[in-house]
Amino acid sequence: MPNPALLRRASALALMLAMPGLALAQAPQAAPTSTPAANTAAPSPDTVVASVNGKPITQGDLAIASDDPALSLPGVDEAQKKSLLVDYMVDLRVGAQAAEAAKVGDSPEFRRKLAYFRDKLLLDDYLEQEAKRAVTPEAEHAIFDQTVKLMKPEEEVHARHILVDNEGDAKKIAARIKGGEDFAKVAAETSKDPGSKAEGGDLGWFTKERMVADFANAAFAMKPGQVSDPVKSQFGWHVIKVEEKRTKPQPTFDELKDQIDQHIVRKAQQDLILKLRAEAKIDRTDAAPAPAQPAPETKKP
């Protein structure tokens, strides 16, 4: 297995060498009039795409290379990406064969690195297999049911606000709205809050802890349709209108699925490592030496 540092260097070299031609490759090309049916089938991992000094590079090799984060090529279409990956694999094989001829792999340091990365790949794949086994519909729904059961009902408010710098302006604005002017129109004209001004002051739905205390206490004490007197907060003076109130809806399974899967995977992998450690005979020789005990005092005659 090649040294990962060499892989990174080879990767950078191959991509830098390939990129000048990429602009040409991206020039518009005439679409083929027909596509043979054979081209639509997924190639076998054993399909040879190139060879270096008689040693083949296969579609399976490209698949492994494409999973390397260092070879991420956003915005590049599949045909161009495949061409770049083939170039990379050719450079990798050429360099690796030259390094092998130079007996780079015979050094004790290289063998230690090889053993380390072999162990790392084995563990990574083993943990990935464990994760796939652990994430089942039964496990997902069990975690979801448990999570929902522990969620306490929360009150939410849907409100609008207008933010200004001083109490006098806030009083004038409150009087205009209470006199019949449209809140959203006045907010668009006068509010200093760039985040909600264009939306007529609309803040959407929020729970109490999402807002600063002075604002939240005023909003949650109001009834739907009510417009507040000026309310001071650390940001300035607010005029608030409560549109609606409700109990916050519980999240759906689909909304929580990604978080649930992450939890299941982390727990399954952690449990596996703890189990393996508990079953293994582990001897550590790097323990810190016990602190030296002071010599016993001798009594003077």
Secondary structure, DSSP 8 states (H G I E B T S, - for coil): ---HHHHHHHHHHHHHHHHHHHHHHTS-----S---HHHHS---TT-EEEEETTEEEEHHHHHHHHT-GGG--TT--HHHHHHHHHHHHHHHHHHHHHHHHTTGGGSHHHHHHHHHHHHHHHHHHHHHHHHHHH--HHHHHHHHHHHHHH----EEEEEEEEEESSHHHHHHHHHHHHTT--HHHHHHHH---TTTGGGTTEEEEEEGGGS-HHHHHHHHHS-TT-B---EEETTEEEEEEEEEEEE-----HHHHHHHHHHHHHHHHHHHHHHHHHHHS----S----------------
